[in-house]
Amino acid sequence: SNNVLSGAISKSCTLTADRRWRLSGQVSVPAGVTLTIEPGTTVVGTYGMPVSFLLVDRGGKLVAEGSKERPIVFTSEKAAGERAPGDWGGVVLKGRAHLNLPGGEGELEGDAGKYGGAASVDDQDSSGSLRYVRVEFAGRVITTDNELNSLTFGAVGAGTKVEYVQAHQGLDDAFEFFGGAVNVKHLVATA
C-alpha cells in the first residue's frame, strides 16, 4: 500500500500525520533526498527479518520536527501491550563530520554502511533535524558487537539539530555516537 516505505526513497517527500507509516526492511534516505515528517506522525517498524530501520545516508536529510503537543513517534508495529525492546531496528543518521579512524571513514555497526567525511570532512554537515521525537521498542543485535540502537549517530555534523528526543525501552543503546560534531540537548533515555 502507499503508506509502506521500503528500500531507498527516490525523491524528497513528506510523511503526513493523517496515516500510520510502516518501514519494511532497511529504508534509506540517500544523498540529495530529504524525508520530512509532520508533527503528530507515527512511523512503525515491522517486526521480524529483515530488520526494519530508517537510515539517513551521508548527504541525505531527515526533518522530523514535532512539537510538545504533537510529538513524532517511531515505534513497533505490534499492538500496544505487546510491544517489546528490540521489535525493530531504530533510526541511524550518517554524516560527513570527523571521527578518529584512519582515513576519516568507518563502517557503522548494524550493517548500516560507511560514515564519516573521509577526504572531505565537514563538521558543519547537516543530517536534518529531530525535535520532539520519541523512538521506542527499537534496537537489534545483528551479530556479536554489531547492533542497531534506538538512535545511532555516525559522524553527524553540527548543522544537525537534535533536541527534545526520547529513546524509550530500547534493546541496545538509547543513543550511540560514533565521532561527529553534533550538539544535542534535552535527550532522555527511559526504561
C-alpha positions as CSV (number, residue, x, y, z in Angstrom):
1,S,0.0,0.0,0.0
2,N,1.0,3.6,-0.3
3,N,1.9,4.0,3.4
4,V,4.7,1.4,3.4
5,L,8.3,2.6,2.9
6,S,11.0,0.2,1.7
7,G,14.4,0.4,0.1
8,A,15.8,3.8,-1.0
9,I,13.5,6.8,-1.1
10,S,14.0,8.1,-4.6
11,K,12.9,11.7,-4.1
12,S,12.2,14.1,-1.3
13,C,8.8,13.6,0.3
14,T,6.7,14.2,3.4
15,L,5.1,11.7,5.8
16,T,1.8,13.2,6.9
17,A,0.1,12.8,10.3
18,D,-3.2,11.5,8.8
19,R,-1.9,7.9,8.5
20,R,0.5,5.4,10.1
21,W,3.6,4.8,8.0
22,R,5.4,1.5,8.0
23,L,9.1,0.8,7.5
24,S,9.7,-2.5,5.7
25,G,13.3,-3.7,5.9
26,Q,16.1,-1.1,5.6
27,V,14.6,2.2,4.4
28,S,17.3,4.7,3.3
29,V,17.3,8.4,2.6
30,P,20.1,8.8,0.1
31,A,22.3,11.9,-0.6
32,G,20.3,14.8,-2.0
33,V,17.0,13.5,-0.7
34,T,15.0,15.0,2.3
35,L,12.5,13.0,4.3
36,T,10.1,15.3,6.1
37,I,7.8,14.1,8.9
38,E,4.9,16.1,10.1
39,P,4.2,16.8,13.8
40,G,2.0,14.1,15.3
41,T,3.0,11.4,12.8
42,T,3.5,7.8,13.8
43,V,6.1,5.6,12.0
44,V,6.2,1.9,12.8
45,G,9.0,-0.6,12.2
46,T,7.9,-4.0,11.1
47,Y,8.8,-6.9,13.3
48,G,10.9,-9.8,12.2
49,M,13.5,-10.3,9.5
50,P,14.9,-8.5,7.6
51,V,15.3,-5.9,10.4
52,S,13.4,-2.7,9.7
53,F,15.2,0.6,10.4
54,L,15.5,4.1,9.0
55,L,18.9,5.0,7.6
56,V,19.8,8.6,6.6
57,D,22.8,8.4,4.4
58,R,25.6,11.0,4.1
59,G,24.1,13.9,2.2
60,G,20.5,12.9,3.0
61,K,18.3,14.6,5.5
62,L,15.6,13.7,8.0
63,V,13.5,16.7,9.0
64,A,11.4,15.3,11.9
65,E,10.1,18.4,13.8
66,G,7.3,17.5,16.1
67,S,6.0,19.7,18.9
68,K,5.5,19.3,22.6
69,E,1.8,18.7,22.0
70,R,2.3,16.6,18.8
71,P,5.5,14.6,19.0
72,I,6.7,12.3,16.2
73,V,6.7,8.7,17.3
74,F,8.8,5.9,15.9
75,T,7.6,2.6,17.4
76,S,6.9,-1.1,16.9
77,E,4.1,-2.3,14.6
78,K,2.9,-4.6,17.4
79,A,-0.3,-3.7,19.3
80,A,0.0,-1.6,22.5
81,G,0.8,-4.0,25.4
82,E,2.6,-6.5,23.1
83,R,5.5,-4.2,22.1
84,A,8.9,-5.1,23.4
85,P,12.5,-3.8,23.2
86,G,14.2,-4.9,20.0
87,D,11.0,-5.2,17.9
88,W,12.6,-3.1,15.1
89,G,16.0,-1.5,14.4
90,G,15.7,2.2,15.1
91,V,17.0,5.3,13.4
92,V,20.5,5.8,12.0
93,L,21.9,9.2,10.9
94,K,25.2,9.2,9.0
95,G,27.2,12.4,8.3
96,R,30.5,13.7,7.0
97,A,32.0,15.1,10.2
98,H,35.3,14.0,11.8
99,L,35.9,10.7,13.5
100,N,39.1,9.1,14.9
101,L,39.5,6.3,12.4
102,P,42.4,6.2,9.9
103,G,41.2,7.7,6.6
104,G,38.3,9.6,8.4
105,E,35.8,6.9,7.4
106,G,34.3,3.9,9.1
107,E,31.8,1.0,8.7
108,L,28.9,1.6,11.0
109,E,27.5,-1.2,13.3
110,G,24.2,-2.7,12.3
111,D,25.4,-3.3,8.8
112,A,24.5,0.4,8.2
113,G,27.4,1.2,5.8
114,K,30.1,3.8,5.6
115,Y,30.1,7.0,7.6
116,G,32.4,10.0,8.1
117,G,33.9,12.7,5.9
118,A,36.9,10.7,4.6
119,A,38.9,13.1,2.4
120,S,36.2,15.9,2.6
121,V,35.4,16.2,6.3
122,D,32.6,18.8,7.1
123,D,32.0,19.4,10.8
124,Q,29.1,21.8,9.8
125,D,27.4,19.0,7.9
126,S,23.6,18.7,8.4
127,S,21.7,15.5,8.5
128,G,18.5,17.5,9.2
129,S,16.6,18.0,12.5
130,L,15.0,15.9,15.1
131,R,12.8,17.8,17.6
132,Y,10.1,16.4,19.9
133,V,10.7,12.8,18.6
134,R,10.3,9.6,20.6
135,V,11.9,6.3,19.4
136,E,10.6,3.3,21.3
137,F,11.0,-0.5,21.4
138,A,13.9,-0.3,18.9
139,G,17.5,-1.7,18.9
140,R,18.5,-5.0,17.5
141,V,21.6,-7.3,17.8
142,I,22.6,-8.2,14.2
143,T,25.7,-10.2,15.3
144,T,28.0,-10.1,18.4
145,D,29.2,-6.5,18.9
146,N,27.2,-5.4,15.9
147,E,24.0,-3.8,17.0
148,L,21.4,-1.2,16.0
149,N,20.4,1.2,18.7
150,S,17.3,3.4,19.2
151,L,19.3,6.3,17.7
152,T,22.7,5.9,16.1
153,F,24.8,9.0,15.1
154,G,27.7,8.3,12.7
155,A,30.0,11.3,12.3
156,V,26.9,13.6,12.4
157,G,27.8,17.3,11.8
158,A,27.0,20.4,13.9
159,G,24.5,21.6,11.3
160,T,22.1,18.9,12.5
161,K,19.6,20.0,15.2
162,V,18.7,17.4,17.8
163,E,16.6,18.4,20.8
164,Y,13.8,17.1,22.9
165,V,14.4,13.5,21.8
166,Q,13.4,10.4,23.9
167,A,14.6,6.8,23.5
168,H,12.2,4.5,25.3
169,Q,12.5,0.8,26.1
170,G,15.3,0.1,23.6
171,L,17.2,-3.1,23.4
172,D,20.8,-1.9,22.9
173,D,21.9,1.7,23.5
174,A,19.4,4.6,23.6
175,F,21.8,7.0,21.9
176,E,25.2,5.9,20.4
177,F,27.6,8.4,18.9
178,F,30.5,7.4,16.6
179,G,32.6,10.5,16.2
180,G,30.9,13.7,14.8
181,A,30.4,17.3,15.8
182,V,26.7,17.4,16.5
183,N,25.4,19.3,19.6
184,V,22.4,17.7,21.3
185,K,20.2,18.9,24.1
186,H,17.3,17.6,26.1
187,L,17.9,13.9,25.4
188,V,16.0,11.4,27.6
189,A,16.6,7.7,27.8
190,T,13.8,5.8,29.7
191,A,13.4,2.1,30.7
